[in-house]
Amino acid sequence: MTRQPIKSEPGYTIALEWCGHATKRHVLRFCGDFIDSFVSYGAAVVRAVGHNNIRKGQEPIVEQPVTK
């Protein structure tokens, strides 16, 4: 089953595929082009949102250490 993680951007798709690992992975594609593969669907969605932001010229999503 192929899902579209960003409803306003139908070019992004995530589907379970064989991609060189021992098990199927969630593969993120934009307009059919491979972006990356992930163990979890949620991780693929976050990457799709980040990719879309960068594509539109916005700041990328980056991991920041927690400060107190």
Phi, psi and omega in degrees: 000129178260133180244153174252105187288336180240105186301325182280353180231082185292354178290340180272131176224150174229128179216150174285125183217155169281129181215039176095004178253169182294333179231166176295149178234161175281112183258126178264130177230149172238118183051039177087347181275132179296130174255305181191169176237152187219152176287325182244152177295318181302319178296322178294322179295315179300318179294323178297316179297316178297316179298317180296319178299313180297319180299327181269005177084015179269171180293140177288158174276126180232151178281131180243137176292147179285130176244149180251000000 
